[in-house]
Amino acid sequence: MKTIHLSYRLYLVTLVVSLALLSSGCKKFIDVGAPNSQLVSSTVYTNDATLKSALAGLFSQMANETSSNLQFNLSFVTGNSADEMKFYIPNETYDGFNSNTIFENDVTVQNMWNSYYSLIYKANLIIEGVQSSKEGLSAAMKTEAIAEAKFVRAYHYFYLTNLWGDVPLALSTDAAINNSLSRSPQAQIYQQIIQDLKDAKDGLQADYSYGGGERIKPNKYAANALLARVYLYTGDYANAEANAAAVIGYTTLYNMLPSSGLSGIFVKNNAEAIFQLNASGFVGFTQEGQTYAQGSTQVPMYQLSSNLLNAFEKNDKRFSSWVARSTYRGADYYYPAKYKQKLQNTTALAEYATYLRLGEQYLILAEAKAMQNDLAGAVSDINVIRSRAGLSNTTATSKADILLAIEQERRIELFAEYGHRWNDLRRTGRANVVLGAIKPTWKAYAALYPVPRTERMNNNNLSQNQGY
């Protein structure tokens, strides 16, 4: 996969704009350089067709160029940092994550930082271009473009602030400003994320017509879903409940798959999918599906930890559907098998990378209710997830036990998906207890990654996280 190697000081990346050639139906890509604080060619922002192409370029980068850092790395390396996964042999790329002893010059950390800020820059570029446009754009197209760009910006700032804590808050394409930004407090980052998502929700449609009927563009409910997660993380439980309930209640679009449908949890446009992307280089399959699937008679490179395997309850259908076993020389090895397709697939079982899905919303709703002492409501939502997994109802009754039951269900339901376990352990204050008990090298400061050395060398205003 293609990995972006950009320094934060080189924020002025190229906007790839896909233009449909009216005469042929083929696609042509035009690289438009962005000089210093100026906007790209005004041509992009003078008609709806070219602006649609700019938006397509934004989501194409999210699905393709940054997929190794937004999908695989975000899932696998954070799974190593937590207690979910491990590489099959000692390896300098992953050992530091598994032992929580990474350094500020770690290449993977640098690449993840670069990828997320690159998408934020592209989003800012579109927002500024649309807002400064004087002619040619329809009001509807302006609204759509700004809403989608703000959703993308919010999505990536969510991961930046959860992996690094305080981070630079860049809301423009002005190099003179961006090159010298200091880190903004996490509370301010979250405030901006929430505002962006509110704005996005106001501007997005309720259905998926922007995506041609596919769930490959964010809609209002994608904004609701991400807002629900952000409110949960920030302790605003009433709003977390309200936004998760809005998604769950919109049964015209969203419904939980049955137990028999667990293997289709990432199939394109399934009823649980809230926001997905189709990588153009992967027809009907994903990087996760291709990477994790190693065959049943060899040692898999990307393995599930014994801690996670032992956390599954007996007869949990998620184990039989989402965990694969490989046997080599009499030993069994287990690896993630949530994504089923590893090669081109054009059938109804084709898969897309799935960033937001309904199962998470039930667990957000359960936790938000529990934190507001609606214990019966929390138990009911937990049991929706457990029932779908073929398990009996939870026996938890006290608030403390219900919260632990939610942690358990989040651990099993969301494993190997975009850093949920790593983020959960940190945000709930459980990292020291859980990881300290199983990792001799665990230190509390490791709950945040180091700010990349290159960024600090290029910007004297960037401070380092404690301990690095």
N, C-alpha and C positions, 0 to 999 in steps of 0.2 A: 504494500500500500504506500501511497505517497505521503510523506511526512513533511510538514512545513517547518523550516528552520528560519524563523524571523526573530530579530531582536525587538524588544518593545520600542526601542528608539527608532526603529525602522518601521514605524506604524504605517507608512505610506505604501501599502501594498497595492497590487494591481487588481482592479475590479474586472472580473471576467463577465462580459455581457453577451448573452446568447441572443442572436438576432435571427428571426425566422425570415428566410428569403421567400418573398411572396411568389416569385416565379417558379420555384421548384419544391418548396416544402422542406428543403434541407436546412441544416442549422450551421451558422457561421459564428465563430467566437472572435470578438474584438477585444484586445487588451487596451484598456484606457488608463494611462498613467495618471497618478494624482500628485501634482506638484505642490509641495509644502502645504500651506493652509488653504489652497484653492480647491474648488470642487472639480470633479471630472468634467469632461466635455458636456456642455449643456444639451447636446443632442439626446442624451439618455433621458433627460427630464422634460422633453417637449412633446412626447406622444405616448399614449398608453402602451403601445406594442413594445417599445424599447424599455420602458419601465418594467413591464412584465418580465422581460428577458433579464433585467438586472435582478429582480426578485428570484427568478429561476436560478441565476448564478449564485445568489446568497445561499439558497437551500442546497444547491449542488455542491458547494464547498462544504457545507455542514455534513452532507451525506458521503462525500468522497474524499476530498483533500484532508479533512480533519478527522476522518472516521477512525483512524488508528488511535487517535488521542481522545476523541469524544465517545467512542464505543469500546474498542478493545482495551486500551490502557486504562480508561476510567473504570472499567469493570475488573480487569485482571490485576493491575498493580494495587488498586485499593483493596481488592480481595486478599492480596498478599499482606498488605498493611494491617488488615483486620485478621480474621481467623477463618477465611473461606477457602483460599486457594494457595497453590504453590507450584513452582516450576519443577520439572521432574529430576533435574540434577542441579548442583550448585552452579550459579550463573551470575556474573557480575551485574547484569541488567536488572535482576529481580531480587537478589539476595538482600540488598539493603532495605527493600520494602518489606520483605518477610521478617527481617530482624528489627525493623524500625530504626535503622542506622544509616539512612541515606544522607548524602552530603549536598551542599549547595551547588555543586557543579554537576549534579546528576543530569544526564542527557534526557531521560524520560520526563523528569520534572520540567526541564526547560521546554521540551517539545509541547507538553500539555499547556503550559502557560502561554506559549506562543500561539498555539492553535485557537485557544479561547479568545485571546485579545485580537487575533486576526479577524475572527467572525464579528466581534464587537465593532472593530473598525469598519468593516463592510456595512454593518447595520447603521452606524453613524453616518456613513457616506450617503446611504439611501435617504435617511431621515433629513439630512441637511439639503440634499439635492431636491427632494420633493418640496420641502418648505420654502426654498428659494426660487422655485420654478414660477415663472410669470405667465406662461401660456402653454397650450397644447394638451395639458393633462386634465382628464375628467375629474370631477370631485370624488366620484366613487373610487377611481384608481388611486388618487392621493390618499384617501382614507385607508384603503387596503394596504398600500405600500408601507405607510407609517406604522400601522398596527402590526403587520408581520415583522417589520424590522425591530420594533420595540419588544416583541415577544422573543425574538432571537437574542437581542441584547440582554434581556432579563434572564433567559435560560443560561447563558454562558456566565453572567455575573453570579448566578446562584452557585455554580460549581467553583468559580474562582474564590469566592468568599468562604466556601465550605472547605476547600483544600488548603487555602493559605490564610484565612482570617481577614485581616485588614489588607485591602489591595487598592491600587490606584483606580480612581473612578474617572474614566475617560468618557466624556459625553459629546465630544466633537472630533473633527479630523485635523485640528490645528496642531501641527508638529511642535511649534514653539511652546505650546502648553503641555502637550502629552509627553514630550521628552523630559520634562522636569517635575512631573507629578509626584507628590509623596503619597503614602498610603492613607486612604480614608478609613475611618472606623467602620467596623462591620455593620453597626446599626445604621449608618448612613448608606452603605451599600444595599442593605435590605430595604431601606426606605425608597431608594431609587428603583429597585426591582419591583416592589409593590406598585409604585406609581406607573412604571412601564406596563405592567400587566393589567392594571385598571384601564389605562389608555388603550391597550391592545384589545381588551374585552369589549370596550365601547365601539371599536372600529371593525371588529371581525364579524363575519356572518355566523349564524347558528349552525348551518349545515356545512357540507364540504364542497360546495359548488366551486370555490376558488381552486380546489384541487381536482376539478373535473369529476367529482364524485368519490375520488380516492381520499384517504385520510393522510395525505402527504403535505397538507398545509394546515397550520394551526387555525382553529375556529374559536368561537367564544368559550366553548367548554374546555378546550386545551388551556386557555388562559385561566379559567376557573380551577382546573386541576393543578396547575403549577402554583397558583395563588394559594390553594388549600395546603400544599406542601410548605410553601414559604411561611404562611401564617402558623402552621404547626411548629416549624423550626424556631419561630420568633416568640412563641408562647401566646399568640393571640388565638385562643382555642375557639372562641365564638365564631370568628371569621373563618377559621379552618373548617369548622363544622358546616357553616353555611355554604362555602364554596364546594366542598366535597359532596354535600347533599344535593347541590344543584346539578352536578355531573351525574350522580347515581340516579337522580330522579328523572333524568331525561331519557326515558326508556325507548323513545322513538329511535335513538341512535345507539344507546349503550345498554348492554346486558351481559351478565356473567356467562361465560361458556360453561356447559355442563362438565361433570367429571370426565365424561368420555371425550370431551373436546380439549383436554389439557395439552395435547400434543400440537394443537393449532393456535396456541396462545400468541404466536408471532406471525401467523399467516396474514397476508395483506388484507386490510380492510375488514378484519373480523370484528365482531360486535363488542369486544372488550377494548379494542385499540382506540386511543384518543388522539395520539399524534405519532405518525410513523414517517420514515423517509425511505425512498428506494434509491440505492446507490446505482448510478447508471452503468458502472463497470461490473456490477453484480446483478445479472438478470435473474430475479426470483430467489436470490440467496444473499446472505450477509457475511460480513467479515467474521463475526462470531461463529456462524455455522461452519464456515470454511476452516477456521483456525482451530477450534476445539476438537472437531471430529478427526480422530487419528486412526480409526480402525479398531477392530475388536481383538487383534492378536499381536499388538505391540504396546510398548509403554507409552501412554499419552504424555505429551509434553506439558500440558496445562491441566493439572490435577486438582481435584477437590480435597480439602484437608480432612483429616480424620475428625477434627472438631466439628465440622459441618455435617459430615456423614453421620456421626453419632447423635446429632441433634434431631434427626428425623424420627418421628414416631413410627411404630410398627404399622404397616398397612397404609401409610400415607401415599396416595396415588401420585403425588408430585415427585416422589422418589422414583417410582417406576417409569414415569413419563419424562422427567427432566434430568435424570442422572443416568449416564451410560457407563458400562463396565467393560474394561479391556483385560484380558487374561494373558499374561506372558510368563512362560517358564513356571507355571503353577501359582503365580501370584496375581491377585486382583488389583486393578487400579481403576479409579473412578474419575470421571470428568463431566463438565457441564454439557447437557444435551437439550437445552431449552429450544435452541434454534435447530431445526431438523435438516434444513437444506444446505448442502455444501458445494453443490454444483448448479449450473444453470437449470432453472425450472420455470416453465411457462404454464404450468397447470394451476388449478384452483388452490393448490397447496404452496404456491410461491410465497416467500416470506420477505418482509420489510423490517428494517431496524425499527424497533418500537421504543420510543422515549417516554411515553406516558400511556398508562393503561388502567383499566377500571379496578383491578384487584388492589392496587395501592390506595385508591380512593376510599375503599371500605376500611382499610387499616388506619388511614388518616382520620376518618370519621369516628372509628372506635376509640382512638387515642384522645381525640378532641373531646369526645363525650366523657370519657373516664376522667380527664383532667378537670372537667366541670361537674364531676360527681354524678353524672348520669350513668351509673354503673350497669343498670339493666340494658340501656341502649347500647353501651359499649359491648356487652356480652353478646347481644343480638348480632352486631356487625362482625365480631370475631367469628361467630358461628356460621356466617355466610361463607367465609373463607374456608373454615374447617369442613363444612358440609361438602363443598365443591371438591375438597381433597379426599373425601371418603372417610373423614374422621368424625368421632362423636363430639358432642358439644363440650366446650371448655368447662372445667370444674372450678375455675377461678371465681371467687365471690368478693373478696376484699379489693379495695382500690389498688393496693400494692401488687397483689397477685394478678389482677387484671392487666396492669401495665406490663408485668413480666410476660403474661400470655400474649400480649400484643407484640412485645419484642420478639418472642419466639416465632410468632406467625410472620412477622416482617422478615426475620432471618431466613425462614424457609421459602416463603412466597417470592421474595425479591432477591434471592442469592444470584450472584454473577450478573447483576443488572446495575450498571452505572453508579456504583459506589454506595448503595443504600446502607449496607451493613457498616461500612467504615464511618459514614456520616451519622448513623444512628448511635453508634457507641460513643462518639464524641458529643453529640448534641444532648444526649441524655445523661452525660456525666458518668457513663458506665465503662469507658475505655480502660481506666486504670484497674478496675476490679476484674474485668473480663480478660483483657490482654496481659495485665500484670501477672495473672495466675498461670498463664501458659507460655509466656515469652520472657526468658531470663534477661534479655537485653532491653525490655520495654522501659521507656522513660516517658513521663507525662507530656513533655514538650513535643514528642513525636506525633501527637494528635494533629498537628499542622505540618505541612510540608515546608521546606526552606524556600525562601525567595531565591530564584536562580541567581547565581553569582554574576553572570553576564549582565543581567538587568541592573544590578547594584553598581557594577563597574561603569555602566553607561549612564547612570542616573544617581548622582550623589544624594538625592533626596529620598531614596528608597532605603528603609531600614530593614533589618533582618528579624525573623521570628526568633523568639527566645530559644536558646539551646544550640543554635547552629553557628 
